[in-house]
Amino acid sequence: MARHVITYTRTMSRWEPDARGRLERAAVELFLSRGFADTTVPEIAERAGLTTRTFFRHFADKREVLFGAEAELPGVVSGVLADAPPGLTPLELVEFGLTRVAASRFDGLREFLRARRSIIVTDVGLQERELRKNAGLGDVIRNSLASRGFDSLAASIAARIAVAIFTLSLDRWLDGDDDSFASLVAEAFATTRSIDLPQQPTK
């Protein structure tokens, strides 16, 4: 199978005292060069100049190198939605929340997330984990909307739209270099609102 290899760098030295960062860098470098399945935890620890015991103090397993950084995202989204102003429709509410999360939580992460995406597409287990992560984000959004008094159907539809927009915008952001993530999220919501407006079909 052809490897998805891209250059991955972080603004950190291999030997700086940030053990978690050193392990993350070593793991991603190995995943990119050797493949996720063929990389072991002892190899990651050795490349980072640390012990296997140190690895397990920071990560439950090697998958968590790719998913651990996003573990707090549902909680962040829930908090932003809870603080949103009153009087918004379900779609307005999720647009408010996701554009703010995109603007505040992803600075400096584009290169890492590109590397992460190229690793995930090579492994079925990682792809399934990614789908579960997105489903969990949808559950958090749906529950947040329901807690603000929206009915179950409206909350469920808005949550699914929100996750679709978020993941699509993330892919667009990772594929480019110029646009901000938040601007792409806002653009996708604007396009969603315009879908039911009269339009000339494209040829």
C-alpha positions as CSV (number, residue, x, y, z in Angstrom):
1,M,0.0,0.0,0.0
2,A,1.3,3.4,-0.9
3,R,2.2,5.5,2.1
4,H,0.8,9.0,2.5
5,V,4.0,10.9,3.3
6,I,4.2,14.6,4.0
7,T,6.7,16.7,5.8
8,Y,5.8,17.2,9.5
9,T,7.5,19.7,11.7
10,R,6.6,21.3,15.0
11,T,8.1,24.4,16.6
12,M,9.9,22.3,19.2
13,S,13.3,20.7,19.6
14,R,13.4,16.9,20.1
15,W,15.3,17.5,23.3
16,E,13.2,20.1,24.9
17,P,11.7,19.0,28.3
18,D,8.1,18.7,26.9
19,A,7.9,14.9,27.0
20,R,4.3,14.8,25.6
21,G,5.3,16.9,22.7
22,R,8.5,14.9,22.0
23,L,6.4,11.7,22.0
24,E,3.8,13.2,19.7
25,R,6.4,14.3,17.2
26,A,8.2,11.0,17.3
27,A,5.0,9.0,16.8
28,V,3.8,11.1,13.9
29,E,7.1,10.9,12.2
30,L,7.1,7.1,12.5
31,F,3.5,6.8,11.5
32,L,4.2,8.8,8.3
33,S,7.4,7.0,7.4
34,R,6.6,3.4,8.4
35,G,2.8,3.3,8.8
36,F,0.6,3.3,11.8
37,A,0.2,-0.5,12.1
38,D,3.9,-1.1,11.8
39,T,4.9,1.4,14.5
40,T,5.2,0.2,18.1
41,V,5.1,2.1,21.3
42,P,8.7,1.2,22.3
43,E,9.9,2.5,18.9
44,I,8.1,5.8,19.5
45,A,9.6,6.1,23.0
46,E,13.1,5.3,21.7
47,R,12.8,7.9,18.9
48,A,11.7,10.5,21.4
49,G,14.6,9.6,23.8
50,L,12.2,8.5,26.5
51,T,11.0,5.3,28.1
52,T,7.9,3.3,27.3
53,R,6.7,3.9,30.8
54,T,6.8,7.7,30.1
55,F,4.8,7.1,26.9
56,F,2.0,5.5,28.9
57,R,2.0,8.3,31.4
58,H,0.9,10.6,28.6
59,F,-1.1,8.3,26.3
60,A,-3.3,5.2,26.8
61,D,-2.1,3.8,23.5
62,K,-0.6,4.9,20.2
63,R,-4.0,5.9,18.8
64,E,-4.3,8.6,21.5
65,V,-1.4,10.5,19.9
66,L,-3.8,11.2,17.1
67,F,-7.0,11.6,19.1
68,G,-5.9,12.9,22.5
69,A,-5.5,16.5,21.5
70,E,-9.1,16.6,20.4
71,A,-10.6,15.0,23.4
72,E,-11.5,18.3,24.9
73,L,-13.2,19.6,21.8
74,P,-16.8,18.4,22.7
75,G,-16.5,20.1,26.0
76,V,-15.3,23.4,24.5
77,V,-18.1,23.3,21.9
78,S,-20.7,22.6,24.7
79,G,-19.3,25.6,26.7
80,V,-19.5,28.0,23.8
81,L,-23.0,27.0,22.9
82,A,-24.1,27.4,26.6
83,D,-22.7,30.9,26.5
84,A,-24.4,31.9,23.2
85,P,-26.8,34.8,23.3
86,P,-30.6,34.0,23.5
87,G,-33.0,34.2,20.6
88,L,-30.9,32.3,18.1
89,T,-32.4,29.6,15.9
90,P,-30.7,26.1,16.0
91,L,-28.6,26.8,12.9
92,E,-27.7,30.3,14.1
93,L,-26.7,28.8,17.4
94,V,-24.4,26.2,16.0
95,E,-22.9,28.7,13.6
96,F,-22.2,31.0,16.5
97,G,-20.5,28.2,18.4
98,L,-18.5,26.5,15.6
99,T,-17.1,29.7,14.1
100,R,-15.8,30.7,17.5
101,V,-14.3,27.4,18.2
102,A,-12.7,27.3,14.7
103,A,-11.2,30.8,15.4
104,S,-9.9,30.1,18.8
105,R,-8.8,26.5,19.0
106,F,-6.9,25.7,15.8
107,D,-4.1,28.3,15.6
108,G,-0.8,26.6,14.7
109,L,-2.4,23.2,14.2
110,R,-2.8,23.0,10.4
111,E,0.4,21.2,9.8
112,F,-0.2,18.6,12.5
113,L,-3.8,18.1,11.4
114,R,-2.7,17.5,7.8
115,A,-0.3,14.9,9.1
116,R,-3.0,13.4,11.3
117,R,-5.4,13.2,8.4
118,S,-2.9,11.5,6.1
119,I,-2.2,8.8,8.7
120,I,-5.9,8.2,9.5
121,V,-6.8,7.5,5.8
122,T,-4.3,4.6,5.8
123,D,-5.9,2.6,8.6
124,V,-9.5,1.3,8.9
125,G,-9.5,1.3,12.6
126,L,-8.4,4.9,12.8
127,Q,-11.1,5.8,10.3
128,E,-13.8,4.2,12.5
129,R,-12.4,6.0,15.5
130,E,-12.7,9.3,13.6
131,L,-16.3,8.5,12.8
132,R,-17.1,7.8,16.4
133,K,-15.4,11.1,17.4
134,N,-17.5,13.0,15.0
135,A,-20.6,11.2,16.2
136,G,-19.7,12.2,19.7
137,L,-19.4,15.8,18.7
138,G,-22.9,15.6,17.1
139,D,-24.3,14.2,20.4
140,V,-22.8,17.1,22.4
141,I,-24.3,19.6,20.0
142,R,-27.7,17.9,20.0
143,N,-27.8,17.8,23.7
144,S,-26.7,21.4,24.0
145,L,-29.5,22.5,21.7
146,A,-32.1,20.4,23.6
147,S,-31.0,22.0,26.8
148,R,-31.9,25.4,25.4
149,G,-35.4,24.2,24.7
150,F,-35.3,23.1,21.0
151,D,-37.3,20.0,20.2
152,S,-35.5,16.7,19.6
153,L,-35.9,16.7,15.8
154,A,-34.7,20.2,15.3
155,A,-31.8,19.6,17.6
156,S,-30.8,16.4,15.8
157,I,-31.0,17.9,12.3
158,A,-29.0,21.0,13.3
159,A,-26.4,18.8,15.0
160,R,-25.9,16.7,12.0
161,I,-25.6,19.7,9.7
162,A,-23.2,21.3,12.1
163,V,-20.9,18.2,12.1
164,A,-21.0,18.0,8.3
165,I,-20.1,21.7,8.0
166,F,-17.4,21.4,10.6
167,T,-15.7,18.4,9.0
168,L,-16.1,19.7,5.4
169,S,-14.7,23.1,6.4
170,L,-11.8,21.4,8.2
171,D,-10.9,19.4,5.0
172,R,-11.0,22.6,3.0
173,W,-8.8,24.4,5.5
174,L,-6.3,21.6,5.4
175,D,-6.3,21.5,1.6
176,G,-5.4,25.2,1.4
177,D,-3.0,27.7,2.8
178,D,-4.7,31.1,2.8
179,D,-8.2,31.0,4.3
180,S,-8.8,30.9,8.0
181,F,-10.7,27.9,9.4
182,A,-13.4,30.2,10.9
183,S,-14.0,31.9,7.6
184,L,-14.5,28.6,5.8
185,V,-17.0,27.5,8.5
186,A,-18.9,30.8,8.1
187,E,-18.9,30.4,4.3
188,A,-20.3,26.9,4.6
189,F,-23.1,28.0,6.9
190,A,-23.9,30.8,4.4
191,T,-24.1,28.3,1.6
192,T,-26.4,26.1,3.6
193,R,-28.8,29.0,4.2
194,S,-28.8,29.7,0.5
195,I,-29.6,26.2,-0.7
196,D,-33.4,26.6,-0.7
197,L,-33.2,30.0,-2.5
198,P,-34.0,30.1,-6.2
199,Q,-30.9,29.6,-8.2
200,Q,-29.9,29.1,-11.9
201,P,-28.7,25.6,-12.4
202,T,-25.0,25.3,-13.3
203,K,-24.1,23.8,-16.7
